[in-house]
Amino acid sequence: MSTNTGSSSSISQLGQNAFLQLLAVQMKNQDPLQPVDNTQFVAQLAQFSSLQELTTISSQLGTLSTTTMQVQTADQLLSAFNLIGTNVTINDTAGNLVTGTVSGVNITGGQANVDVSGTNYPLSSITSVTG
């Protein structure tokens, strides 16, 4: 069985076509003396509809996750911009406390950084802010 690496809409379309083909084959090949109960067809259709909705929800959750990350990055950036011109104390990667004035802001790898004395530090490394 091959895997589909396309979009969720192509996966959904493939699922719809496969379901309809299976349904047609099942109806075509059923025993006329003992036909399949209509409730079984309705149950299969309901299961397929649920699967289709779950696929849609999964796609929407992916979009929501991306949007949430973008909002978090924007929030970090706004917080960092608000620190420009203020004195901060930073715990650097070596565990030393560095004190200085925030002179700039940038984003690296989706993370807001502040520039203190010519060195970029992650916003999360600030331990205190003084006027």
PyMOL commands that set and color helices and strands:
alter all, ss='L'
color gray80, all
select helices_A, chain A and resi 8-28+38-81+123-125
alter helices_A, ss='H'
color red, helices_A
select strands_A, chain A and resi 87-91+97-108+111-116+119-122+126-130
alter strands_A, ss='S'
color yellow, strands_A
deselect
rebuild
show_as cartoon
